[in-house]
Amino acid sequence: MLVAASILGSAATLLATSGVQTIKDIYINSQNDSTAQVKDDGIVKTSTRNVSTGRYGNALDFTKAAESTINSVVSIKSYATPRQQQFYGNDFDPFEFFFGPGFGGQGGTQRRQQQQQKKSEPQPMGSGSGVIISEDGYIVTNNHVIDGAEKLEVTLNDNRKFNARVIGTDPNTDIALLKISATKLKPIIFGNSDEVKVGEWVLAVGNPFGLNSSVTAGIVSAKARGINKGKNVGIESFIQHDAAVNPGNSGGALVNVEGELIGINTMIYSQTGNYAGHSFAIPSSVVKKIITDIKQYGSVQRAVLGISFTELDDEKAKENNITATSEGVYVNKVNDRSAAKEAGLKEGDVIVGINGVTVRNGAQMLEEMSKLRPGDKATIKFYRDNKLKSTEVTLKNDQGTTKITKSGDFTSLGCTFVPLTNEEKEELGISNGLKVVGVKNGKFKEAGIKDGFIITDINNIRVNNQDEVEDIYNAIMRDEESDKVMFITGITATGKKVYRAVDLADFEE
């Protein structure tokens, strides 16, 4: 069973969600070998070595990699205010209720006040790991490590503590980018996860069970491992390894013996919630692209090919008389106006390569696509009628254009919302709604909505206040599958019922 494990409070707690287990912890990644060249692209530092020298040699020595990486890994603690559910009034004393006067009284009241004060303050919610990627305090971790937190506390290997702020997150790939106010930190060097070989030695560095700066060793068991079939996730291609990873390791580093980052540990396969021999890391090539997008554009830029597919198997090959290949991605449908259609791909084609990388299954194709952005050109190799062909495709975004999408927030609507009074509802003959006020340049003005416009529902959901509108907005922006549009039913100042579509997509020319 794939399980998501995290350290909650002071105890390790198992969270089983369809078998996927996430591990909250920070791993430390080592600096590159002194003989290696390092390229700094302004986001991360990347090794330019072609081959990991650690694959060869007579003796195994992990000391250099361990020593150079532990100072690049941090511990992350998340805090949140507990939600207090009250079943009785504030003056209710259960001791007095059950046992009579004298068992509660002033002492009971004081206890309740102290408990309420404690509950109103952020309490430890969980802990995990993170990896320093820049000298000025940028840190990459898993999204599930920080999701829902009101406060994030980062502890460095030298025990210095900092409050962290979230720069951006990508729940689909379970990646988050944080920032602390610090300088002269020791960033990890990024290795090339594409060059990792099955059987290669790797180290996992993190804080399992709160044990800071723990290093474990193992080998790469498999690449492009798809473990989330049928689930709505954005990463299907993991590095599988057998270095011990436990609750508290999520967000930590997987490094090669040169101390170069090749993955961010994210999941384990376990029946118990603890390490059982199978760990999974997001490849560093995917991590680098995600955090670069967040830092440069404020949101992840996803390239869309525009096909539906299944993996080619023996049965599918026999059904369609495919004899030239036994593996690849079988195209079931090509979407209209898609990048694939413009490039000439057709139903029944079998994709076997993207940009020179062999594609044997869907996981490998999705991994290669995750490295690309809208507007990028890619060379697709495919079989048609058992003949190998090639075509160049210009990739698009989920809106069907090649533009880069920019990050937006609720304020981009350009207005505020005021609840209707009972008198206003009665006069309009409606049971719910709110009024648009303070319209300025923004999405609502672009859609033709003016001051005084009454909204009764958005995307078939009734609304009564600004918080409900913001919840709908956030749900739309988080959903990678839906169009970024608000369909609004409302009433004009003259009492006419009208419909408006507010396009929330934002692009950079």
C-alpha positions as CSV (number, residue, x, y, z in Angstrom):
1,M,0.0,0.0,0.0
2,L,1.3,3.4,-0.9
3,V,0.9,5.7,2.1
4,A,1.4,9.4,2.9
5,A,3.3,9.7,6.2
6,S,3.8,12.9,8.1
7,I,4.9,13.8,11.6
8,L,2.0,15.4,13.4
9,G,2.7,17.0,16.7
10,S,5.1,14.8,18.7
11,A,3.9,11.5,17.3
12,A,4.2,9.9,13.9
13,T,0.7,9.5,12.4
14,L,-0.2,7.4,9.4
15,L,-2.4,9.0,6.8
16,A,-3.7,6.4,4.4
17,T,-5.2,7.9,1.2
18,S,-5.7,5.2,-1.4
19,G,-2.4,3.8,-0.4
20,V,-0.3,6.9,-1.0
21,Q,1.9,7.9,1.8
22,T,3.7,11.2,2.0
23,I,6.7,11.8,4.2
24,K,7.3,15.2,5.8
25,D,11.0,15.9,6.4
26,I,13.9,17.8,5.2
27,Y,16.8,16.2,3.4
28,I,20.3,17.7,3.1
29,N,22.0,17.7,-0.3
30,S,25.7,17.9,-0.8
31,Q,27.8,20.3,-2.8
32,N,29.3,19.1,-6.0
33,D,32.7,17.5,-6.4
34,S,35.5,20.0,-6.5
35,T,36.4,18.8,-10.0
36,A,32.9,19.4,-11.3
37,Q,31.8,22.5,-13.1
38,V,28.7,24.4,-11.7
39,K,26.3,26.5,-13.8
40,D,24.3,29.2,-12.0
41,D,21.2,30.2,-14.0
42,G,19.9,32.6,-11.3
43,I,17.4,30.1,-9.9
44,V,19.5,27.1,-8.9
45,K,23.1,25.9,-9.2
46,T,23.4,22.9,-11.6
47,S,26.3,20.5,-12.1
48,T,27.6,20.2,-15.6
49,R,29.1,16.7,-15.1
50,N,28.0,14.2,-17.7
51,V,28.3,11.1,-15.6
52,S,28.2,10.4,-11.9
53,T,31.7,9.4,-11.0
54,G,30.3,7.7,-7.9
55,R,29.0,4.9,-10.1
56,Y,32.5,3.6,-10.5
57,G,35.5,3.0,-8.3
58,N,36.5,0.2,-6.0
59,A,35.4,1.6,-2.7
60,L,32.1,3.0,-1.5
61,D,32.6,6.2,0.6
62,F,29.6,8.4,1.3
63,T,31.2,10.6,3.8
64,K,32.0,13.5,1.5
65,A,28.5,13.6,0.0
66,A,26.9,13.4,3.5
67,E,29.1,16.1,5.0
68,S,28.5,18.5,2.1
69,T,24.7,18.0,2.0
70,I,23.6,18.2,5.6
71,N,24.0,22.0,5.7
72,S,21.7,22.3,2.7
73,V,18.8,20.5,4.4
74,V,16.4,22.2,6.8
75,S,13.7,21.1,9.2
76,I,10.3,22.6,8.6
77,K,7.6,22.8,11.3
78,S,4.1,23.9,10.5
79,Y,1.6,25.5,12.9
80,A,-2.1,26.1,12.6
81,T,-4.9,27.2,14.9
82,P,-7.0,24.2,16.0
83,R,-10.6,24.5,14.9
84,Q,-12.7,24.6,18.1
85,Q,-16.2,23.0,17.9
86,Q,-18.5,24.2,20.7
87,F,-21.6,22.1,21.6
88,Y,-22.6,24.2,24.6
89,G,-22.5,27.8,25.7
90,N,-19.3,29.5,26.8
91,D,-20.4,29.2,30.5
92,F,-21.0,25.4,30.3
93,D,-19.0,23.4,32.9
94,P,-19.2,19.6,32.2
95,F,-17.9,18.9,35.8
96,E,-20.7,20.9,37.3
97,F,-23.2,19.3,34.9
98,F,-22.3,15.7,35.7
99,F,-21.1,16.0,39.3
100,G,-22.9,19.0,40.7
101,P,-21.7,22.3,42.2
102,G,-18.3,22.4,43.7
103,F,-16.7,20.2,41.0
104,G,-16.5,23.1,38.5
105,G,-16.8,26.6,39.7
106,Q,-14.0,29.2,39.4
107,G,-11.4,26.5,39.0
108,G,-13.2,25.0,36.1
109,T,-13.7,28.5,34.5
110,Q,-10.0,29.2,34.8
111,R,-9.1,25.9,33.2
112,R,-11.5,26.6,30.3
113,Q,-10.1,30.1,29.8
114,Q,-6.5,28.7,29.7
115,Q,-7.5,26.0,27.3
116,Q,-9.4,28.5,25.0
117,Q,-6.4,30.8,25.1
118,K,-4.1,27.9,24.1
119,K,-6.4,26.8,21.3
120,S,-6.5,30.3,19.9
121,E,-2.8,30.2,19.3
122,P,-1.2,28.3,16.4
123,Q,-0.3,24.8,17.5
124,P,2.3,22.4,16.0
125,M,0.6,20.7,13.0
126,G,3.4,18.6,11.5
127,S,7.0,18.6,10.5
128,G,9.0,17.8,7.4
129,S,12.1,18.6,5.5
130,G,13.3,21.1,2.9
131,V,16.3,21.8,0.7
132,I,18.1,25.1,0.4
133,I,18.5,26.1,-3.3
134,S,20.0,29.6,-3.0
135,E,22.3,31.5,-0.7
136,D,19.6,34.1,-0.1
137,G,17.1,31.7,1.5
138,Y,14.9,30.0,-1.1
139,I,13.9,26.5,0.0
140,V,12.1,23.7,-1.9
141,T,9.9,21.2,-0.1
142,N,6.7,19.2,-0.6
143,N,3.4,21.0,-0.8
144,H,1.9,18.6,1.7
145,V,4.5,19.6,4.3
146,I,3.2,23.2,4.4
147,D,-0.4,22.8,3.2
148,G,-2.9,24.5,5.6
149,A,-0.2,26.0,7.8
150,E,-0.6,29.5,9.3
151,K,3.0,29.6,10.4
152,L,6.2,27.9,9.1
153,E,9.3,27.6,11.2
154,V,12.5,26.6,9.4
155,T,15.5,25.3,11.5
156,L,18.9,25.1,9.8
157,N,21.5,22.5,10.6
158,D,23.3,25.0,12.8
159,N,20.1,25.3,14.9
160,R,19.2,28.8,13.7
161,K,15.5,29.3,13.3
162,F,13.6,31.4,10.8
163,N,10.0,32.1,9.9
164,A,9.3,31.2,6.3
165,R,6.8,32.6,3.8
166,V,5.3,30.7,0.9
167,I,6.4,32.0,-2.5
168,G,4.3,29.5,-4.4
169,T,2.9,26.0,-4.5
170,D,2.0,23.4,-7.0
171,P,-0.3,20.7,-5.5
172,N,-0.3,18.7,-8.7
173,T,3.4,17.9,-8.4
174,D,3.5,18.3,-4.6
175,I,6.2,21.0,-4.8
176,A,6.3,24.2,-2.7
177,L,8.8,27.1,-2.8
178,L,9.6,28.9,0.5
179,K,11.7,31.9,1.4
180,I,13.5,32.8,4.7
181,S,15.3,36.1,5.5
182,A,18.8,34.8,5.6
183,T,22.0,35.2,3.6
184,K,25.2,33.2,2.9
185,L,23.4,29.9,3.1
186,K,24.8,26.7,1.5
187,P,22.6,25.8,-1.4
188,I,22.4,22.3,-2.9
189,I,23.8,21.6,-6.3
190,F,21.3,20.2,-8.8
191,G,22.3,17.0,-10.6
192,N,20.7,15.7,-13.8
193,S,18.0,13.2,-12.8
194,D,17.7,12.2,-16.5
195,E,21.2,10.5,-16.3
196,V,20.4,8.5,-13.1
197,K,20.9,4.8,-13.7
198,V,19.0,1.9,-12.1
199,G,21.4,0.3,-9.6
200,E,23.2,3.6,-8.9
201,W,23.9,4.4,-5.2
202,V,21.9,7.3,-3.7
203,L,21.6,9.0,-0.3
204,A,18.5,10.2,1.4
205,V,19.1,13.1,3.8
206,G,16.4,14.5,6.1
207,N,14.8,14.5,9.6
208,P,12.8,11.2,10.1
209,F,10.9,11.1,13.4
210,G,12.5,14.5,14.2
211,L,16.0,13.1,14.1
212,N,17.8,15.9,12.4
213,S,20.4,15.5,9.7
214,S,19.9,11.8,9.2
215,V,21.5,10.2,6.2
216,T,20.6,6.8,4.7
217,A,21.9,5.0,1.6
218,G,20.4,2.7,-1.0
219,I,20.2,2.2,-4.8
220,V,17.9,3.3,-7.5
221,S,15.4,0.6,-7.9
222,A,13.5,1.9,-10.9
223,K,12.9,5.1,-13.0
224,A,9.7,6.6,-14.4
225,R,7.7,4.7,-11.9
226,G,4.0,5.5,-12.2
227,I,2.2,4.9,-8.9
228,N,-0.9,7.1,-9.1
229,K,-2.8,5.6,-12.0
230,G,-6.4,6.9,-12.0
231,K,-5.6,9.7,-9.5
232,N,-5.7,13.4,-10.3
233,V,-2.0,14.3,-9.9
234,G,0.5,16.1,-12.1
235,I,3.5,13.8,-11.6
236,E,3.4,10.2,-12.6
237,S,7.1,9.5,-13.0
238,F,9.0,8.9,-9.8
239,I,12.5,7.7,-9.0
240,Q,12.1,4.6,-6.9
241,H,14.9,3.8,-4.5
242,D,15.5,1.7,-1.3
243,A,17.3,4.3,0.9
244,A,15.4,4.3,4.2
245,V,12.7,7.1,4.2
246,N,10.3,7.5,7.1
247,P,7.8,10.0,8.5
248,G,9.5,13.4,8.6
249,N,11.5,12.9,5.4
250,S,9.0,14.5,3.1
251,G,10.5,17.4,1.2
252,G,14.0,16.1,1.8
253,A,16.7,15.4,-0.7
254,L,17.7,12.4,-2.7
255,V,21.3,12.9,-3.8
256,N,23.9,10.9,-5.7
257,V,27.3,10.0,-4.2
258,E,28.6,13.4,-5.5
259,G,26.1,15.1,-3.3
260,E,24.1,16.4,-6.2
261,L,20.3,16.7,-5.9
262,I,18.5,14.2,-8.1
263,G,15.1,14.1,-6.4
264,I,12.8,15.3,-3.6
265,N,11.6,12.4,-1.5
266,T,7.8,12.4,-1.4
267,M,6.2,9.0,-0.9
268,I,6.9,5.5,0.5
269,Y,5.2,2.2,-0.1
270,S,4.3,0.7,3.3
271,Q,1.7,-1.3,5.1
272,T,2.6,0.3,8.5
273,G,3.4,3.9,7.7
274,N,7.1,3.4,8.2
275,Y,9.9,2.4,5.8
276,A,9.4,-1.0,4.1
277,G,12.0,-0.9,1.3
278,H,10.3,1.3,-1.4
279,S,10.7,5.1,-1.5
280,F,9.7,7.5,-4.2
281,A,11.2,10.9,-5.2
282,I,10.2,13.6,-7.7
283,P,13.0,13.9,-10.3
284,S,15.2,17.0,-9.9
285,S,14.6,17.9,-13.6
286,V,10.9,18.3,-12.8
287,V,11.6,20.1,-9.5
288,K,13.9,22.6,-11.2
289,K,11.3,23.4,-13.8
290,I,8.5,23.8,-11.3
291,I,10.4,26.2,-8.9
292,T,11.7,28.2,-11.9
293,D,8.2,28.7,-13.1
294,I,7.0,29.7,-9.6
295,K,9.8,32.2,-9.2
296,Q,9.7,33.7,-12.6
297,Y,6.0,33.7,-13.5
298,G,4.2,33.1,-10.1
299,S,2.5,29.9,-11.4
300,V,3.5,26.7,-13.1
301,Q,3.5,26.8,-16.9
302,R,2.1,23.5,-18.2
303,A,2.5,22.5,-21.8
304,V,-0.4,20.5,-23.3
305,L,-0.2,18.2,-26.2
306,G,-3.9,17.7,-26.6
307,I,-4.4,13.9,-26.8
308,S,-6.0,11.1,-24.8
309,F,-4.0,7.9,-24.6
310,T,-3.4,4.5,-23.2
311,E,-0.2,2.6,-22.9
312,L,0.4,0.1,-25.7
313,D,0.2,-3.5,-24.5
314,D,0.1,-6.8,-26.2
315,E,-3.7,-6.9,-26.5
316,K,-3.9,-3.3,-27.9
317,A,-1.1,-4.2,-30.4
318,K,-2.9,-7.2,-31.7
319,E,-6.2,-5.4,-32.0
320,N,-4.7,-2.7,-34.2
321,N,-2.1,-4.9,-36.0
322,I,0.8,-3.0,-34.5
323,T,4.0,-5.1,-35.1
324,A,6.8,-2.5,-35.3
325,T,6.9,-1.8,-31.6
326,S,5.6,-3.4,-28.4
327,E,5.8,-0.4,-26.2
328,G,4.9,3.3,-26.3
329,V,1.8,5.5,-25.9
330,Y,-1.2,4.7,-28.1
331,V,-3.2,7.8,-29.2
332,N,-6.9,7.2,-28.6
333,K,-8.1,10.7,-29.5
334,V,-6.6,14.0,-30.8
335,N,-8.4,17.0,-29.5
336,D,-9.6,19.7,-31.9
337,R,-7.5,22.9,-32.2
338,S,-4.7,21.1,-30.1
339,A,-1.0,21.2,-30.6
340,A,-1.1,17.5,-31.6
341,K,-3.7,18.1,-34.3
342,E,-1.8,21.0,-35.8
343,A,1.3,18.8,-35.8
344,G,-0.5,16.1,-37.7
345,L,-0.8,13.4,-35.1
346,K,-3.8,11.0,-35.5
347,E,-5.8,8.5,-33.6
348,G,-4.0,5.2,-33.7
349,D,-0.5,6.6,-33.7
350,V,2.0,5.2,-31.2
351,I,4.3,7.8,-29.6
352,V,7.7,6.4,-28.8
353,G,9.9,9.5,-28.3
354,I,9.9,13.1,-27.2
355,N,12.9,15.3,-27.9
356,G,15.2,12.3,-28.3
357,V,14.1,10.6,-25.1
358,T,12.5,7.2,-25.5
359,V,8.9,6.9,-24.4
360,R,7.9,3.4,-23.3
361,N,4.9,4.3,-21.2
362,G,2.6,7.1,-20.1
363,A,4.8,8.0,-17.0
364,Q,7.8,8.7,-19.2
365,M,5.8,10.8,-21.6
366,L,4.3,12.9,-18.8
367,E,7.7,13.4,-17.2
368,E,9.1,14.8,-20.5
369,M,6.0,17.0,-21.0
370,S,6.4,18.3,-17.4
371,K,9.8,19.8,-18.4
372,L,8.2,21.9,-21.2
373,R,6.3,25.2,-21.4
374,P,3.6,26.6,-23.7
375,G,5.3,27.9,-26.9
376,D,8.1,25.3,-26.7
377,K,8.8,23.2,-29.7
378,A,9.2,19.4,-29.3
379,T,10.0,16.6,-31.7
380,I,7.7,13.7,-31.5
381,K,8.6,10.3,-32.8
382,F,5.7,7.9,-33.5
383,Y,4.7,4.8,-35.4
384,R,1.8,5.0,-38.0
385,D,1.0,1.9,-40.0
386,N,4.1,0.3,-38.5
387,K,6.3,3.0,-40.0
388,L,8.5,5.3,-37.9
389,K,7.7,9.0,-38.4
390,S,8.6,12.3,-36.8
391,T,6.9,15.6,-36.4
392,E,7.6,18.9,-34.7
393,V,4.9,20.3,-32.4
394,T,4.5,23.7,-30.9
395,L,3.0,23.1,-27.4
396,K,0.1,25.1,-26.0
397,N,-1.4,25.9,-22.6
398,D,-4.7,24.6,-21.3
399,Q,-6.4,27.6,-22.8
400,G,-5.3,26.6,-26.3
401,T,-2.7,29.3,-26.8
402,T,1.1,29.5,-26.7
403,K,1.2,32.4,-24.2
404,I,2.7,32.2,-20.7
405,T,0.1,32.4,-18.0
406,K,0.7,34.9,-15.1
407,S,-0.2,34.4,-11.5
408,G,-3.3,36.1,-10.3
409,D,-5.2,36.4,-7.1
410,F,-8.6,37.4,-5.8
411,T,-7.8,41.1,-6.0
412,S,-7.5,40.7,-9.8
413,L,-11.3,40.8,-10.0
414,G,-11.1,44.6,-9.3
415,C,-14.0,45.0,-7.0
416,T,-15.5,44.2,-3.6
417,F,-18.7,42.5,-2.6
418,V,-21.3,43.7,0.0
419,P,-24.1,41.4,1.4
420,L,-27.7,42.4,0.6
421,T,-30.0,43.5,3.3
422,N,-33.2,41.7,3.9
423,E,-35.1,44.7,2.5
424,E,-33.1,44.6,-0.7
425,K,-33.7,40.9,-1.1
426,E,-37.4,41.3,-0.6
427,E,-37.6,44.2,-3.1
428,L,-35.7,42.1,-5.7
429,G,-37.7,39.0,-4.9
430,I,-34.6,36.9,-4.2
431,S,-33.5,34.8,-1.2
432,N,-29.8,35.3,-1.6
433,G,-27.2,37.5,-3.3
434,L,-24.6,40.2,-2.9
435,K,-23.8,43.6,-4.5
436,V,-20.7,44.5,-6.5
437,V,-19.2,47.8,-5.4
438,G,-16.0,49.7,-6.0
439,V,-15.4,48.4,-9.6
440,K,-12.0,49.4,-11.0
441,N,-9.7,48.0,-13.6
442,G,-9.9,44.2,-13.4
443,K,-11.7,41.1,-14.5
444,F,-15.2,42.2,-13.6
445,K,-14.9,45.6,-15.4
446,E,-13.5,43.7,-18.5
447,A,-16.7,41.5,-18.4
448,G,-18.9,44.6,-18.4
449,I,-20.0,44.4,-14.7
450,K,-20.7,47.8,-13.1
451,D,-21.2,49.1,-9.6
452,G,-24.5,48.0,-8.1
453,F,-24.7,44.8,-10.1
454,I,-26.4,42.0,-8.0
455,I,-24.9,38.5,-8.1
456,T,-27.1,35.6,-7.1
457,D,-24.9,32.7,-8.1
458,I,-21.5,31.8,-9.6
459,N,-21.0,28.6,-11.5
460,N,-24.4,27.5,-10.2
461,I,-23.4,28.1,-6.5
462,R,-25.4,30.6,-4.5
463,V,-23.4,33.4,-2.9
464,N,-24.2,35.8,-0.1
465,N,-20.8,37.3,0.9
466,Q,-17.3,38.0,-0.3
467,D,-15.8,35.0,1.4
468,E,-18.0,32.6,-0.6
469,V,-16.9,34.4,-3.8
470,E,-13.3,34.1,-2.9
471,D,-13.7,30.3,-2.1
472,I,-15.2,29.8,-5.6
473,Y,-12.4,31.8,-7.2
474,N,-9.7,29.8,-5.4
475,A,-11.4,26.5,-6.4
476,I,-11.5,27.5,-10.0
477,M,-7.8,28.6,-10.0
478,R,-6.7,25.4,-8.3
479,D,-8.5,23.1,-10.7
480,E,-6.2,22.2,-13.6
481,E,-8.9,20.4,-15.5
482,S,-11.6,23.2,-15.7
483,D,-11.6,26.4,-17.7
484,K,-10.7,29.5,-15.7
485,V,-14.1,31.2,-16.0
486,M,-16.8,32.5,-13.6
487,F,-20.3,32.0,-15.0
488,I,-22.4,34.6,-13.2
489,T,-26.1,35.0,-12.9
490,G,-27.2,38.4,-11.7
491,I,-29.5,41.4,-11.8
492,T,-28.7,44.8,-13.2
493,A,-29.6,48.1,-11.6
494,T,-32.8,48.2,-13.7
495,G,-33.9,44.8,-12.4
496,K,-33.1,42.8,-15.5
497,K,-31.8,39.2,-15.0
498,V,-28.6,38.8,-17.0
499,Y,-25.7,36.4,-17.4
500,R,-22.0,37.3,-17.5
501,A,-18.8,35.2,-18.1
502,V,-15.7,36.4,-16.4
503,D,-12.5,35.1,-17.9
504,L,-10.0,34.6,-15.1
505,A,-7.1,33.4,-17.3
506,D,-4.2,35.8,-17.4
507,F,-1.4,35.8,-20.0
508,E,1.9,37.4,-20.5
509,E,2.6,38.6,-24.1
